């Protein structure tokens, strides 16, 4: 981990947790609570402070936070993660609809895990980290499940309670290191919007006959539907839905031109359960009915001959 920074000025409180000035003897190495638990009591404002000997991770699942972290100010919408090392001054201002968790982990557990696993968690805490989970829905879901398990164990401890808390907390940190590594790898390798867009087009080729919804494509690419639409608008100037529909209509045009099958049969082949709906959609997007399109295509072919 990073060398220990100089202590904060005397007027910055040092808390064990948000409101406790010192840690109780025999306290557990892991603590979790919801953002709302304390923030609501303080009108959604947590002033600048530090947590001596404690690493902290803020998981904002929804809502907005203005994070005053060291010398920087971060504005983030959920889902997002912010990591804080023990000597770092920080404070938060949350929107009233903010929901999420605050996970606090004793430095003993973090350093022990680092020694045993090759300093696995160093990328999370060597400097403060603000990580968006919007483009990682699968990891986001797994992290949320792990945090819910931590909350449940905290509320109703059973045999092996302390060990389970520590294992679950380390599991969350492992998932976060994966998310951080994925984001860093994507940035460093130059994998940009064009590559993601190419992957989307490949998925459309595979599934346009199934008439996948935008959400299906987003899940396959581990993106949110909003992120996928932004990507398509940026690269192609059209929404993901429009691009998938364009591919469907292109196939319809090909079949109407080159296949002798009836219009109804073509509709069924393209995943439409109602041929009449297919005809209406085709006319809406192409400007003519399927029958007229076929007639014009055949006339054009004869004239070309």
N, C-alpha and C positions, 0 to 999 in steps of 0.2 A: 504494500500500500504506500501512499505518498507520505513524505515526512510530515511530522506534526507541525501545523501552522502555529504562528504566534497567537496567544490568547486574545479573545475579543476585548474591546474596551469595557471598563467597569460598568457602564450604564446599560450594557446588553445582558439581559438575564441568561443564566445558565440553568436549564431545566433538565431533570431526569426524563420527564415527559412534559407535555405542554404546561401543566399547571403545578407540577411537583418540583420543589426546589432541590430535593435530594432523593436519592434512590433508597428504598427500603431494604434492610438486610434480608438476604435470601430471596430477593426478587427474581422472577424468571428472566431468562435471556431473550424472550420474545414477547412482544405485546402487540395487539392489533385492536383497532377500534374504527368506527365509521367516521368519515369526515364530519358528519352532522353532529356527532356526540358532543364535541367541544366547540366547534365553530358557531353553531346556533346560539350557544350561551354568550358568545362574544360578538354578536351581530355580524357573523361571518368574516370577522377580521382577527387574524393572529399576528401580533406584533413581532418584530425581529427578535430572535433569540438563538441560542445554541443548545445542543444536547450533548453534554460532556460524556464521552465513552459510549455513545449510542449512534448507530447508523439508522437512518430513517428513509422510508420510501413512501411517497404519496402516490396513490392510485386514484386518479380522477376518472370515474366511469362515465359520468355525464355532467353537463354544466360547464362552468368557466372558472379559471383561477388566474389571478395575477400574482405571480411568485416573485418575491423580492429575494434573490439568491446571491449572496456575496455582493459583487459590484454590478450585477446584471438584474434586469427585470424581464421576466418571461410572461407572455400572455398565452395561455393554452386552453383549448377546448378538449373535453373528453371524447374518446378514451385516450388518456395520456398518463405517463409515469414521470415522476421527478425524484431523483435520488439526492440525498444530502449526507455528507460525511460529518463526523462528530463536531469538528471545530468551526463549521461553516455557519455564518450568520444567515438566517432566513426568516421570512414571514410570508403570510398568505392572505389574500383577499378573495373570497369565494362568492360566486353568484348564489342566490338563495335556492336555486334548484340543484346545486351541486350535490353529487352523490359519489361515494367511493370509500376508500379505506386509507388508514395511516398505519403502516407496519414499522415497528421500531425493534431493532435487533442489537443486542449487546455486542460490543466490539470483540469480546472473547470468542463468540460464536463465529463471527465473520473471519477473524484472523485464523482461528483453528481450521475452518473449512479451507481457507487459502493455503495453509501449510500442507494439508492433506491432499489437495486437488490442484496443486500448481498455481496458487493464487488465482483461482477461477473467478472470483468476484471482483478483482481489481478494476476491470473496465467499467464497473457500475459506480465505483466510489472514488477512484483516483482523482476524478474531477466531477463536479455536479453534472447530472445528465437529465435532459428533457427528451423523452422518447414518445412519439405518437404510436398508438396501437391501431389506428384506423385502417392501415393497409395490411394488418396482420390479424384477420378475424379468428383464425384457428388458434393462434397463440393467445390472443385476447381471451377467448372462451376458456382455454385451459388455465390461464392465470386466475380468471374470475372464479372458477371451480375450486382452485386451491385456496384462494382467499376465503371463500365461503366455508371451506372445511376448517380453516384456522379460526374463524369466528365461532363456528359450532363447538369446536374443542375448547375454546376459551370460556364459552357460556356454560358448558357442562363437562367438567373434567372427569376422567375415568382413570383406570390403571394405566400407567405409562404416559400420563398427561404431559409431563415436561419433555420427554423424549419425542413425543409425537409433534408437539408444538415446534420443536427445533427442526425436525425432519421436514415438516410442511413448509416452514419458513425458508429452509435451504432449497426446497423444491421450487418455491416461487422465484428465488434468486437465480436458480439455474435457468428457468424459463425466460427470465429477463435477460440473462447473458446471451441466450439464443436470439432474442429479439434485437438486442444491441448489435450482435455480430452480423445478423442478417441485414440490418440497416447500414452498418458500416461497409459490409461486403458489397452491397448494391451501389453504394456511393463510390467506393474505391475502384470497383471493376468497370465503372462506366455504364452499368446496365441502366439505361434511361427509358424515357417514355416510349421511344420507338420499339424497343425490345418487348416491353409489356404490351404494346398495341399489336405487335406481330403475334404474340402468344394468344391474344384475344381473337384475332382473325383466324388463327389455327383452330381454336375452340369452336368458332362459328362454323367452319368447314365441317367439323365433326358432328355438330349437333343442330344445325339449322332445321333439318327435317323434323326433329323432335320439338321444334318451336320453343326452345328454352327461353325462360324469362331472363331479364337482366340479372336478377339475383343469382340464378344458377351459374351464369358466366362469372360473376363476381366471386362466388364461392370457389369455383374451379381455379381461379387465378389468385385466391387469397387476398382479394381486394374488397373494399366496401362498394356497394352499387354507386354511391356518390363519387367515389374516387374513379371508378371505371368510366362513368359518364364524363367526368372532367377530362380524363385521358383521351377519350374518343373525340370530344369537342376540340381539344387542343391539337391533336394530330390530324384528324380528318374533317373537323368542322361539323360533325353529325353525332347524335347520341348513339349509345350502344344499341338501343332498341331499333333505331332507324337503320343502322348498319346491318343488324341481323335480318331485318325485314327486307332490306335491299338484296341480300344474298338469297333469301327465299324467293323473291320475285324474279331474280335472275334465273334461278333454276326453273321456275314456272315458265318463263319465256323460252328457255331452251327446249323444254318438253313440248310446249305448244308448237314450236317451230319444227322440231325434228322427230317427235314421237307421234304415231297415229292414234294414240289412246284418246278416248273421250275426255272432255273437260272434267267430268265428275271423277274419273279414275285418276287423273293427274292431281286433283285436289286431295284425294285420299292418300296418294303416294307422298304428298308433301305434308302430311300430318293434319289436314283439315277434316273434321268430322262432318261438316256441313258444306257441300259444294256451292250452295247459294252464297254462303258467307265468303268463301274463297273468291267467287266472282265479284262480289261487292268490293272486297279488299283490293283485288287486282285492278279494278277500274279506278278505285280511289288513288292508288299509287302509280298506275301506268297511264291513266287517262282514257283507256278503252276497255271493253269487256274482253275476257279470254277468247271468246269466239271471234270478235272483230280483230283482235291481235293476230290470231292464227290466220284469218282470211288475208289480212294485210301482209303477213309474212310470206304466205304462199304466193300472193300476187307479185310481191317484190322478187321472189325467187324465179318466177316464170319470166318476168320482164328482164331479169338479169341474164337468163338463158337466151 
